[in-house]
Amino acid sequence: MKNKAILVLEDGTQLEGKAFGFEKSISGEVVFNTAMAGYPESLTDPSYKGQILIATYPLIGNYGVPGKDKKDNLLEFYESDKIQISGFVISDYTEAYSHWNAEKSLNDWMIENEIPGIYDVDTRALTKILREKGSLLGKIIINEEEVEYYNPNETNLVAEVSTSQKEVYGSGQYRILLIDCGVKNNIIRHFLKRDTTIIRVPWDYDISQESYDGLFISNGPGDPVKCDITIKNIEGAYLKDQPMFGICLGNQLMALASGAKTYKLKYGHRSHNQPVLHVDTNRAYITSQNHGFAVDNNSLNDQWKPLFINLNDQTNEGFKHIEKPFFSTQFHPEASSGPTDTEFLFDLFINEIKKYKSHEV
């Protein structure tokens, strides 16, 4: 018989369910994800650090979790080397998993990573609360073990998920310096398919000492203003003409380095089918998203202009410099999991690097 678990939100909402995974009480920011599949990728996404994730899809666990095969020195089926969320909230959990690539159950994987979960709760009702009131702090109480509310956005989460030392991947002709703020493995995979060498460095690394053809600033968790060292480094990189590309948190950090402002969204964008408009072509794309902060379009100075706009709420989804090869996106073109409509942005970045290198000769 499963132990009782209770999900408590800061607005007073309480839902009783059953515990699974590692049995301990935790707290964090409660957010939701609309993906129908891809929970191994979502749970290992560093952008979810400090958060209690609600899966809106009703059945979770039915295909288990894959093994830890590596390719290019990266786990092939995960976005980082461990589960990053603080807790998992689902409607229905199935023990009877079945998939050609499954190595263990979701429950066993969560126990290994010491991540608690609660199921047999109304996730549709929870999602409606978050859609009306915005993101809320919450806690999962198991075995009546009480914990205090914890707001992850008050801490520097990037420092917790970034690499601690310089790492190199691949041996391609285009050298990309990747500032790791919580990078997803699939971003590195996409670059490695494009004849690159990736130099992955910590969020607070002095990038002025590195030689590179293009600079990439990754996704990551939390409030971008906490990454003051990264912002200063980007400001210095703006003085050069080397191509620059930022994704998700990278979009926000590039904006702050340009003098623009960011703000916290009411409930964030965390679905896998968000429509965005490419401003230059007036073409729409379907994107995967996971962020709680956004760039204020009105704060961009006259050297920058919006590149993508969210078609649901008109928020910024990326911007670019009017002359230099600097651009960013708020969504995830590497989409793991999710739609791959905007993968071409990696090619665009590589093409900018090719042009830069041709002018160097």
C-alpha positions as CSV (number, residue, x, y, z in Angstrom):
1,M,0.0,0.0,0.0
2,K,1.3,3.4,-1.0
3,N,2.0,6.0,1.7
4,K,-0.1,9.1,1.8
5,A,1.3,12.3,0.3
6,I,-0.1,15.8,0.3
7,L,0.6,18.6,-2.1
8,V,0.2,22.0,-0.4
9,L,0.2,25.3,-2.3
10,E,0.9,28.7,-0.8
11,D,-2.6,29.9,-1.6
12,G,-3.9,27.2,0.9
13,T,-4.9,24.6,-1.7
14,Q,-4.3,21.0,-0.5
15,L,-4.6,17.8,-2.5
16,E,-4.1,14.4,-1.0
17,G,-2.6,11.6,-3.1
18,K,-0.2,8.7,-3.0
19,A,3.6,8.9,-2.7
20,F,6.0,7.4,-5.2
21,G,9.7,7.8,-5.8
22,F,11.9,8.8,-2.9
23,E,9.8,9.4,0.3
24,K,10.9,12.7,1.7
25,S,9.1,16.1,1.9
26,I,10.3,18.9,-0.3
27,S,9.3,22.4,-1.4
28,G,9.8,24.6,-4.4
29,E,8.1,26.6,-7.2
30,V,5.1,24.7,-8.7
31,V,5.0,24.7,-12.5
32,F,3.3,22.6,-15.2
33,N,4.4,20.9,-18.5
34,T,1.9,20.0,-21.2
35,A,4.1,17.3,-23.0
36,M,2.4,14.1,-23.9
37,A,5.8,12.3,-23.9
38,G,9.4,13.0,-23.0
39,Y,9.4,12.9,-19.2
40,P,13.0,11.6,-19.0
41,E,14.1,14.7,-21.0
42,S,11.9,17.1,-19.0
43,L,13.0,15.7,-15.6
44,T,16.7,16.1,-16.5
45,D,16.3,19.6,-17.9
46,P,18.4,21.9,-15.7
47,S,16.0,24.8,-16.3
48,Y,13.6,23.0,-13.9
49,K,16.0,23.2,-11.0
50,G,14.2,24.0,-7.8
51,Q,10.8,23.4,-9.2
52,I,8.0,20.9,-8.5
53,L,6.8,19.8,-11.9
54,I,3.2,18.9,-12.7
55,A,2.7,16.8,-15.8
56,T,-0.7,17.6,-17.4
57,Y,-0.7,14.5,-19.5
58,P,-2.8,11.9,-17.5
59,L,-0.6,8.8,-17.8
60,I,3.1,8.9,-16.8
61,G,5.5,6.1,-16.4
62,N,4.2,3.7,-19.0
63,Y,7.4,3.5,-21.0
64,G,9.8,3.6,-18.0
65,V,13.2,5.3,-18.4
66,P,16.1,4.5,-20.8
67,G,19.6,3.3,-20.0
68,K,22.7,5.5,-19.6
69,D,24.3,5.0,-23.0
70,K,26.7,7.7,-24.0
71,K,27.5,9.3,-27.3
72,D,30.1,12.1,-27.7
73,N,30.6,11.8,-24.0
74,L,27.0,12.8,-23.3
75,L,24.1,10.7,-22.0
76,E,22.3,9.9,-25.2
77,F,18.7,9.9,-23.8
78,Y,18.8,12.6,-21.1
79,E,19.4,16.3,-21.0
80,S,21.8,16.2,-18.0
81,D,23.4,13.6,-15.8
82,K,20.6,13.5,-13.1
83,I,17.0,14.5,-12.4
84,Q,16.9,18.3,-11.9
85,I,13.3,18.8,-10.6
86,S,12.6,18.9,-6.9
87,G,9.4,16.9,-7.1
88,F,7.0,15.3,-9.6
89,V,3.1,15.6,-9.5
90,I,1.1,13.4,-11.8
91,S,-2.5,12.2,-12.2
92,D,-1.9,8.5,-12.8
93,Y,1.3,6.4,-12.4
94,T,1.7,3.0,-14.0
95,E,4.1,0.4,-12.6
96,A,3.8,-1.7,-15.7
97,Y,6.2,0.0,-18.1
98,S,7.0,-1.3,-21.5
99,H,9.4,0.1,-24.1
100,W,12.3,-1.4,-26.2
101,N,14.7,1.1,-24.7
102,A,13.5,0.9,-21.0
103,E,16.0,-0.1,-18.4
104,K,14.0,0.6,-15.2
105,S,10.8,2.2,-13.9
106,L,10.3,5.9,-13.3
107,N,9.7,5.1,-9.7
108,D,13.1,3.3,-9.3
109,W,14.9,6.1,-11.2
110,M,13.3,8.8,-8.9
111,I,14.4,6.8,-5.8
112,E,18.0,6.6,-7.1
113,N,18.0,10.4,-7.5
114,E,16.1,11.0,-4.2
115,I,13.2,12.8,-5.9
116,P,9.8,12.5,-4.4
117,G,6.5,12.3,-6.3
118,I,2.8,12.3,-5.7
119,Y,0.1,10.8,-7.9
120,D,-3.6,10.2,-7.9
121,V,-4.3,14.0,-7.7
122,D,-6.3,16.1,-10.1
123,T,-3.6,17.7,-12.3
124,R,-6.2,19.5,-14.4
125,A,-7.5,21.3,-11.4
126,L,-4.0,22.2,-10.4
127,T,-3.2,23.6,-13.8
128,K,-6.3,25.7,-13.7
129,I,-5.2,27.2,-10.4
130,L,-1.8,28.0,-11.8
131,R,-3.3,29.5,-15.0
132,E,-5.5,31.8,-12.9
133,K,-3.2,32.7,-10.0
134,G,0.3,32.3,-11.6
135,S,3.2,30.2,-10.5
136,L,3.0,29.4,-6.8
137,L,5.3,28.0,-4.2
138,G,4.4,24.6,-2.9
139,K,5.5,21.5,-1.0
140,I,5.0,17.8,-1.2
141,I,4.5,16.4,2.4
142,I,5.2,12.7,2.9
143,N,5.0,10.9,6.2
144,E,3.9,14.1,7.8
145,E,7.4,15.5,7.6
146,E,6.9,19.3,7.5
147,V,9.1,21.6,5.5
148,E,9.2,25.4,4.9
149,Y,8.3,27.0,1.6
150,Y,11.3,27.6,-0.6
151,N,11.5,30.1,-3.4
152,P,14.2,29.0,-5.8
153,N,14.2,32.3,-7.7
154,E,15.9,34.0,-4.7
155,T,19.0,31.9,-5.1
156,N,21.6,31.6,-7.9
157,L,20.4,28.3,-9.4
158,V,22.7,28.6,-12.4
159,A,25.7,28.2,-10.1
160,E,24.2,24.9,-8.9
161,V,23.7,23.4,-12.4
162,S,26.6,24.8,-14.4
163,T,29.7,22.7,-15.1
164,S,32.5,23.3,-12.6
165,Q,35.3,23.1,-15.1
166,K,36.1,23.6,-18.8
167,E,35.1,20.6,-21.0
168,V,35.7,20.1,-24.8
169,Y,33.5,18.1,-27.1
170,G,34.1,17.2,-30.8
171,S,36.9,18.2,-33.1
172,G,35.2,20.2,-35.8
173,Q,36.6,23.2,-37.6
174,Y,34.2,25.8,-36.0
175,R,35.1,26.6,-32.4
176,I,32.1,27.5,-30.3
177,L,32.6,28.8,-26.7
178,L,29.5,27.6,-24.8
179,I,28.7,29.4,-21.5
180,D,27.0,26.7,-19.5
181,C,24.2,28.2,-17.4
182,G,22.4,24.8,-17.3
183,V,22.8,23.6,-20.9
184,K,20.7,20.8,-22.3
185,N,22.6,17.9,-23.8
186,N,20.6,18.2,-27.0
187,I,22.0,21.7,-27.7
188,I,25.5,20.2,-27.7
189,R,24.4,17.3,-29.9
190,H,23.0,19.8,-32.5
191,F,26.2,21.7,-32.6
192,L,28.3,18.5,-32.9
193,K,26.3,17.5,-36.0
194,R,27.5,20.8,-37.6
195,D,31.3,20.3,-37.7
196,T,32.1,22.1,-34.5
197,T,34.3,21.9,-31.5
198,I,32.5,22.9,-28.3
199,I,34.4,24.5,-25.4
200,R,32.0,24.3,-22.5
201,V,32.8,26.6,-19.6
202,P,31.2,27.5,-16.2
203,W,28.7,30.4,-16.0
204,D,31.3,32.7,-14.3
205,Y,34.3,31.8,-16.5
206,D,36.5,34.6,-17.8
207,I,35.8,34.1,-21.5
208,S,38.3,36.8,-22.5
209,Q,41.1,34.3,-22.2
210,E,39.5,31.9,-24.8
211,S,39.9,31.8,-28.6
212,Y,36.7,31.0,-30.4
213,D,34.7,31.6,-33.6
214,G,31.3,31.9,-32.0
215,L,29.8,32.5,-28.6
216,F,26.8,30.6,-27.3
217,I,24.9,31.3,-24.0
218,S,22.8,28.4,-22.8
219,N,19.4,27.9,-21.2
220,G,19.2,27.6,-17.4
221,P,17.1,28.1,-14.3
222,G,16.0,31.0,-12.2
223,D,16.2,34.8,-12.3
224,P,18.7,36.0,-14.9
225,V,19.8,39.0,-12.8
226,K,21.5,36.5,-10.4
227,C,24.1,35.9,-13.2
228,D,25.9,39.2,-12.8
229,I,29.3,37.8,-13.9
230,T,27.9,36.2,-17.0
231,I,26.2,39.5,-17.9
232,K,29.5,41.4,-17.6
233,N,31.2,38.8,-19.8
234,I,28.6,39.2,-22.5
235,E,29.0,43.0,-22.3
236,G,32.7,42.5,-23.1
237,A,31.9,40.1,-26.0
238,Y,29.5,42.7,-27.5
239,L,32.6,44.8,-28.2
240,K,33.7,42.2,-30.7
241,D,32.2,41.1,-34.0
242,Q,32.2,37.3,-33.4
243,P,28.7,35.7,-33.8
244,M,26.7,35.2,-30.7
245,F,23.6,33.0,-30.1
246,G,21.6,32.7,-26.9
247,I,18.7,30.3,-26.0
248,C,16.2,30.7,-23.2
249,L,18.1,32.1,-20.2
250,G,20.8,33.0,-22.8
251,N,18.2,35.3,-24.4
252,Q,17.5,37.0,-21.1
253,L,21.2,37.4,-20.3
254,M,22.0,38.9,-23.7
255,A,19.1,41.4,-23.1
256,L,20.4,42.4,-19.7
257,A,23.9,42.8,-21.1
258,S,22.5,45.1,-23.8
259,G,20.9,47.4,-21.2
260,A,17.4,45.9,-21.6
261,K,15.2,44.6,-18.7
262,T,13.6,41.3,-17.8
263,Y,10.6,40.5,-15.7
264,K,8.9,37.5,-14.2
265,L,6.0,36.1,-16.2
266,K,2.7,35.3,-14.3
267,Y,2.9,31.6,-14.9
268,G,5.7,31.2,-17.5
269,H,5.7,29.3,-20.8
270,R,6.2,25.6,-20.2
271,S,4.3,23.9,-23.0
272,H,5.7,22.0,-26.0
273,N,3.5,23.7,-28.6
274,Q,3.8,27.4,-28.2
275,P,3.3,29.4,-31.5
276,V,5.8,32.2,-32.2
277,L,6.0,34.7,-35.1
278,H,9.2,35.3,-36.9
279,V,9.1,39.1,-37.2
280,D,11.2,39.4,-40.4
281,T,9.2,36.9,-42.5
282,N,5.8,37.0,-40.7
283,R,6.0,33.2,-40.5
284,A,4.7,31.2,-37.6
285,Y,6.6,28.4,-35.9
286,I,5.6,25.9,-33.2
287,T,8.1,25.7,-30.4
288,S,9.0,24.0,-27.1
289,Q,9.4,26.3,-24.1
290,N,10.4,26.3,-20.5
291,H,10.9,29.6,-18.8
292,G,9.5,31.8,-16.1
293,F,11.1,35.1,-17.0
294,A,10.9,37.2,-20.2
295,V,12.6,40.2,-21.9
296,D,10.8,43.5,-21.9
297,N,10.5,44.4,-25.7
298,N,10.0,48.0,-24.8
299,S,13.3,48.2,-23.0
300,L,15.4,47.2,-26.1
301,N,17.5,50.1,-27.3
302,D,17.7,51.2,-31.0
303,Q,20.6,48.8,-31.7
304,W,18.4,45.8,-31.2
305,K,15.0,44.6,-32.5
306,P,12.6,41.7,-31.8
307,L,13.3,38.6,-33.8
308,F,10.3,36.4,-32.5
309,I,7.1,37.3,-30.8
310,N,4.8,34.9,-28.8
311,L,1.5,34.6,-30.6
312,N,-0.4,33.8,-27.4
313,D,0.6,36.8,-25.3
314,Q,2.8,39.0,-27.5
315,T,5.8,38.5,-25.2
316,N,9.4,38.6,-26.5
317,E,10.7,35.3,-27.9
318,G,14.0,36.5,-29.2
319,F,15.9,39.5,-30.5
320,K,18.8,40.5,-32.7
321,H,21.3,43.2,-33.3
322,I,20.6,45.5,-36.3
323,E,24.2,45.2,-37.6
324,K,26.3,42.6,-35.7
325,P,25.7,38.8,-35.9
326,F,24.1,38.6,-32.5
327,F,20.7,36.9,-32.0
328,S,18.8,34.9,-29.4
329,T,15.6,32.9,-28.9
330,Q,13.5,32.5,-25.8
331,F,12.2,29.1,-27.0
332,H,14.2,25.9,-27.5
333,P,15.1,25.2,-31.1
334,E,16.8,21.9,-30.0
335,A,13.4,20.8,-28.6
336,S,14.1,17.8,-26.5
337,S,11.4,16.9,-26.2
338,G,9.0,18.8,-28.5
339,P,8.6,20.2,-32.1
340,T,11.7,20.7,-34.2
341,D,10.4,23.5,-36.5
342,T,13.2,25.9,-35.6
343,E,16.2,23.7,-35.7
344,F,17.4,25.8,-38.7
345,L,18.6,28.5,-36.2
346,F,21.6,26.3,-35.5
347,D,22.4,26.4,-39.2
348,L,21.9,30.2,-39.2
349,F,24.4,30.5,-36.4
350,I,27.0,28.3,-38.2
351,N,26.5,30.3,-41.4
352,E,27.2,33.5,-39.4
353,I,30.4,31.9,-38.1
354,K,31.4,30.9,-41.7
355,K,31.0,34.5,-42.8
356,Y,33.0,35.8,-39.9
357,K,35.8,33.4,-40.5
358,S,35.9,34.2,-44.3
359,H,36.4,37.9,-43.4
360,E,39.2,37.0,-41.1
361,V,41.3,35.4,-43.8
